[in-house]
Amino acid sequence: MAADSQTLFILRTGLVSLWITICPMAGAALAENLAQNRVSWTLAGGEAHFETAFDQSWQLPPGSRIEKFQFSAIRFHLGYFQIKLVGIADFAEQHSKELAVSQKIDPSLNALFELGLRAVLRAKPFDQIMAVVPAGFPASEKKPINLGLLRIDGTTQSQLLDDGPSAILCLDSPRYHGQGYQFQLPVFYRTSEIRQQDLIRQCRDAVQVGPRILEDPYSISKEGTAQQSYMRTKNGVSKPWPIYLGIPSKMATSRAAYFRTIIALDDPGRDDSKEGDGKGKDVARNAYAIVTETPVTLWEVQNMLSSPGFYSDDRYAPYWAINLVGGDYAGLIVKGTGPDRTFGNVDITQASVLAIVRR
């Protein structure tokens, strides 16, 4: 017993010595990682509620598939901006003259039109359009038809595909329709969730996308969904905030890396319940559109979107995030005071897009 005790003492002493040696190194590495992973958000020229984070780098944890990846993103306040869904087939028909002029093509040769993000921004289907991102995978490389549900202003242009992408992005929650909210309330639903089918049918502007990266806490059964605690500041107090992970930890070793475009929402901690009814535009969430300029896995994106360094504001907490498209279709175009800023493929034919428009 004495020998065993002596052996145990030696082991414990060795472990403590090892911890003392390693801990400062680990702490320094962690501090360096946190410092590297702080996204720099900049207000766009002349805009108080639209920010950009161009040409950013995200450092992944040690042992990851890659060391880091590049991305660009925009962040906009949904009290001052809104998201519009555009079906490219209808867009091409309604804006054929503008497309013909901007692309110097005979209007009768509409099959030659470029129908990508750049074409939509230049045609200006909405006043004060700020940015365009893809929404949903095309069913064909040559025809602008969605793979799965596309519904715009209550008209279904493409049917829901049961074995298609796993989520339905709804631009304004039908649960709160007609209740006086002065801002958009984007949500998403699971295509496999029977209980959500009626909500999907009620949504006037919807597109089938996925996979889900961070789950919408109001549209899932929280039991059985992996959680992660996130510390955020609200009303001057640091409090834990639950994040519901859409990508399980076993996917950390996935090699399925693609260029991706993602949409995400945060909970910004804005509250006017003391002075208002919580429905004024100033309490709206922030929305994000992100395009990766390095092929990444879903787990790698989730690592970024569940980290404080991405938001760079201790009031903001992750809410939900979904993959919009991947591969060749990933892209983002942002209107600039000079040349437009483009990321990824902005000329490939899309099936549908999201336009970010000033309210």
C-alpha positions in Angstrom: 0.0 0.0 0.0 2.9 2.3 0.9 4.5 1.7 -2.5 1.2 2.4 -4.2 0.7 5.6 -2.3 4.3 6.7 -3.2 3.6 5.9 -6.8 0.3 7.9 -6.7 2.1 10.8 -5.1 4.8 10.9 -7.8 2.2 10.7 -10.5 0.2 13.5 -9.0 3.3 15.6 -8.5 4.3 15.0 -12.1 0.9 16.0 -13.4 0.9 19.2 -11.3 4.3 20.1 -12.6 3.2 19.3 -16.2 0.0 21.5 -15.7 2.1 24.4 -14.3 4.4 24.1 -17.3 1.7 23.8 -19.9 -1.0 26.1 -18.5 0.7 29.4 -19.3 1.4 28.1 -22.8 -2.2 27.0 -23.2 -3.4 30.3 -21.8 -1.2 32.3 -24.2 -2.3 30.2 -27.1 -6.0 30.7 -26.1 -5.4 34.4 -25.7 -3.7 34.6 -29.1 -6.6 32.6 -30.7 -9.2 34.9 -29.2 -7.2 38.0 -30.4 -7.0 36.6 -33.9 -10.7 35.7 -33.9 -12.2 39.2 -33.5 -14.0 40.2 -36.6 -13.6 43.8 -37.6 -17.1 45.3 -38.5 -17.1 48.7 -40.2 -20.1 50.9 -40.9 -20.8 51.3 -44.6 -20.4 54.8 -45.9 -23.4 56.9 -45.0 -25.2 54.0 -43.2 -25.8 53.9 -39.5 -27.3 50.3 -39.5 -25.4 48.5 -42.2 -21.9 47.1 -41.5 -19.4 45.2 -43.5 -16.6 42.8 -42.6 -14.6 42.2 -45.8 -11.6 39.9 -46.3 -11.6 38.5 -42.8 -9.8 35.4 -41.5 -11.1 32.9 -38.9 -8.7 30.8 -36.9 -9.9 27.3 -36.1 -9.1 25.2 -33.0 -5.9 23.2 -32.9 -6.3 19.8 -34.7 -9.0 21.1 -37.1 -9.0 20.0 -40.7 -7.5 23.4 -41.7 -5.8 26.1 -39.7 -8.0 29.0 -40.8 -10.4 30.2 -43.5 -11.3 33.4 -45.2 -14.7 35.0 -45.4 -16.6 38.3 -46.0 -19.9 39.3 -44.4 -22.5 42.0 -43.9 -24.5 42.8 -40.9 -27.7 44.9 -41.0 -30.4 46.0 -38.5 -33.8 44.6 -39.5 -35.5 47.7 -38.2 -33.9 49.7 -40.9 -33.4 47.1 -43.6 -35.5 44.2 -44.9 -34.9 41.0 -46.9 -36.7 40.5 -50.2 -37.0 37.2 -52.0 -36.5 37.3 -55.8 -37.3 34.4 -58.2 -34.9 34.7 -61.1 -37.3 33.3 -63.7 -39.8 36.0 -63.0 -37.1 38.6 -62.6 -35.7 37.8 -66.1 -39.1 38.3 -67.6 -40.0 41.5 -65.7 -36.6 43.2 -66.2 -35.7 42.0 -69.7 -35.2 45.6 -71.0 -32.8 46.5 -68.2 -30.9 43.3 -68.6 -30.6 43.7 -72.3 -29.3 47.3 -72.0 -26.8 46.5 -69.1 -25.5 43.4 -70.8 -25.6 44.8 -74.4 -27.7 41.9 -75.7 -30.6 42.0 -78.1 -33.8 41.6 -75.9 -35.0 38.8 -78.2 -32.0 36.8 -77.2 -33.0 36.5 -73.6 -31.6 33.0 -73.3 -28.2 34.7 -73.3 -28.9 36.9 -70.3 -26.6 36.5 -67.3 -28.9 35.9 -64.4 -26.5 36.1 -61.4 -26.2 38.3 -58.4 -24.5 41.1 -60.4 -27.4 41.2 -62.9 -30.0 41.6 -60.1 -28.1 44.4 -58.3 -27.7 46.3 -61.6 -31.3 45.9 -62.6 -32.5 47.4 -59.3 -35.7 45.4 -58.8 -36.2 47.5 -55.6 -35.4 51.0 -54.6 -32.3 51.4 -52.3 -31.0 47.9 -52.8 -27.8 47.4 -50.8 -26.7 43.8 -51.4 -27.7 40.5 -53.0 -27.0 36.9 -52.0 -28.1 33.5 -53.4 -31.1 31.7 -51.9 -31.6 28.0 -52.6 -30.0 25.6 -54.9 -31.0 25.5 -58.6 -32.5 22.3 -59.9 -30.7 22.8 -63.2 -27.4 24.4 -64.2 -28.9 26.3 -67.0 -32.5 27.1 -65.9 -33.4 29.3 -63.0 -35.6 26.8 -61.2 -35.4 26.1 -57.5 -34.6 22.7 -56.0 -37.5 22.7 -53.6 -40.0 25.3 -52.3 -40.0 28.8 -53.7 -43.0 31.0 -52.7 -43.1 34.8 -53.3 -45.9 37.1 -52.2 -48.1 34.0 -51.5 -47.6 32.5 -55.0 -45.8 29.1 -55.1 -43.4 29.0 -57.9 -41.7 25.7 -57.0 -43.0 22.9 -54.8 -41.5 21.7 -51.5 -39.2 18.7 -52.0 -39.5 16.2 -49.2 -36.0 14.8 -49.7 -34.5 18.2 -50.6 -32.7 20.7 -48.3 -33.7 20.5 -44.7 -35.1 23.9 -43.9 -37.6 26.4 -45.1 -36.5 30.0 -44.7 -39.6 32.2 -44.1 -38.9 35.9 -44.4 -41.6 37.0 -41.9 -43.0 34.7 -39.3 -46.7 33.9 -39.8 -47.1 33.6 -36.0 -46.8 37.4 -35.6 -48.6 38.5 -38.8 -50.9 41.4 -38.1 -49.7 42.0 -34.5 -48.1 45.4 -35.2 -44.4 44.6 -35.4 -42.6 47.3 -37.2 -39.8 45.0 -38.5 -39.3 41.7 -40.3 -39.2 38.5 -38.2 -37.4 35.9 -40.3 -37.6 32.3 -39.1 -36.9 28.9 -40.5 -38.8 25.6 -40.2 -37.7 22.0 -40.5 -39.0 20.3 -43.7 -39.2 17.0 -41.8 -41.3 18.4 -38.9 -44.9 17.6 -39.5 -46.1 20.0 -36.8 -44.5 22.9 -38.8 -46.1 22.1 -42.1 -49.1 24.5 -41.5 -46.7 27.3 -40.6 -44.8 26.6 -43.9 -48.1 26.9 -45.8 -48.9 30.2 -44.1 -45.6 31.8 -45.0 -46.0 34.2 -47.9 -42.3 34.4 -48.8 -40.3 31.2 -48.4 -37.5 29.3 -49.9 -36.1 25.8 -49.3 -32.5 25.9 -48.1 -30.1 24.1 -45.8 -28.4 22.4 -44.0 -29.3 24.0 -40.6 -26.2 25.3 -38.8 -27.6 26.9 -35.6 -31.2 25.8 -34.8 -34.0 28.4 -34.4 -34.8 27.9 -30.7 -38.5 28.6 -31.3 -38.9 26.0 -34.0 -37.3 23.0 -32.5 -37.8 20.5 -29.8 -35.0 21.4 -27.4 -34.8 17.9 -26.0 -32.2 15.9 -27.8 -30.7 19.0 -29.5 -27.0 19.7 -28.6 -26.7 22.9 -26.5 -23.8 25.2 -26.0 -23.7 28.0 -23.4 -22.7 31.5 -24.6 -22.0 34.4 -22.3 -23.5 37.7 -23.3 -24.2 41.0 -21.7 -27.8 42.1 -21.3 -28.9 45.1 -19.2 -25.3 45.5 -18.0 -25.1 41.9 -16.6 -23.2 39.0 -18.1 -25.6 36.0 -18.5 -25.4 32.6 -20.2 -27.4 32.3 -23.4 -28.2 28.8 -24.9 -27.2 28.0 -28.5 -28.8 25.0 -30.2 -26.2 23.4 -32.4 -27.4 22.0 -35.8 -24.1 20.3 -36.6 -23.2 17.6 -34.1 -19.7 17.2 -32.7 -19.1 14.0 -34.7 -19.2 16.2 -37.8 -16.0 17.9 -36.6 -14.0 15.4 -38.7 -16.1 15.9 -41.8 -14.1 16.5 -45.0 -17.2 17.9 -47.0 -15.7 21.4 -47.6 -17.3 23.8 -50.0 -17.5 27.5 -50.6 -20.7 28.6 -48.8 -23.2 31.4 -48.4 -24.9 31.6 -45.0 -27.6 33.7 -43.5 -27.8 34.2 -39.7 -29.7 36.2 -37.1 -28.5 37.3 -33.6 -30.3 38.3 -30.4 -28.9 41.8 -30.0 -30.3 42.4 -26.5 -32.4 45.4 -27.5 -35.4 46.0 -25.2 -38.0 48.7 -25.2 -40.5 46.9 -22.9 -40.1 49.6 -20.3 -41.0 52.4 -22.7 -42.8 50.5 -25.5 -44.4 47.2 -26.4 -41.4 45.5 -27.9 -42.7 46.0 -31.4 -40.8 49.2 -32.4 -38.2 49.0 -35.2 -35.3 49.8 -32.9 -35.5 46.5 -31.0 -35.2 44.4 -34.2 -32.6 41.7 -34.6 -29.4 42.0 -36.7 -29.2 39.7 -39.8 -26.0 38.5 -41.4 -25.0 37.3 -44.8 -21.7 35.5 -45.0 -19.7 34.1 -47.9 -16.7 31.9 -47.4 -13.7 32.4 -49.7 -12.2 29.2 -48.5 -14.0 25.8 -48.9 -15.3 25.0 -45.4 -17.3 22.3 -43.6 -20.5 23.1 -41.8 -18.8 22.3 -38.4 -16.1 24.9 -39.2 -18.8 27.6 -40.0 -20.7 26.6 -36.8 -17.5 27.1 -34.8 -17.3 30.7 -36.0 -21.0 31.5 -35.6 -21.1 30.3 -32.1 -18.1 32.3 -31.0 -18.1 35.9 -29.4 -15.3 37.0 -31.7 -17.5 36.8 -34.8 -20.0 39.3 -33.3 -17.4 41.5 -31.7 -20.0 43.0 -29.4 -20.8 41.4 -26.0 -24.5 42.4 -26.3 -25.0 40.2 -29.4 -25.7 36.5 -29.0 -26.1 33.9 -31.8 -29.7 33.1 -32.6 -30.0 30.9 -35.7 -28.0 30.2 -38.9 -28.6 28.2 -42.1 -26.6 27.4 -45.2 -28.2 29.1 -48.3 -26.1 27.6 -51.1 -22.6 26.0 -51.6 -20.0 25.3 -54.2 -20.1 27.4 -57.4 -23.3 29.2 -56.4 -21.8 30.8 -53.3 -21.4 34.5 -53.6 -22.2 38.0 -52.3 -22.4 41.4 -54.0 -22.6 44.7 -52.0 -23.4 48.1 -53.5 -20.5 50.5 -52.9 -20.0 54.3 -53.2 -17.4 53.3 -55.8 -17.2 49.9 -57.6 -19.5 47.2 -56.1 -17.8 44.7 -53.9 -18.0 41.2 -55.1 -17.2 37.9 -53.4 -17.5 34.4 -54.9 -19.3 33.8 -58.2 -21.6 36.8 -58.9 -22.4 35.9 -62.5 -23.5 32.2 -62.4 -27.2 31.7 -63.0 -29.1 31.5 -59.7 -32.6 30.1 -59.1 -33.6 32.7 -56.5 -31.8 35.4 -54.5 -32.2 37.5 -51.3 -32.0 41.3 -51.8 -31.1 43.5 -48.8 -33.1 46.7 -49.2 -33.2 49.8 -47.1 -36.7 50.3 -45.5 
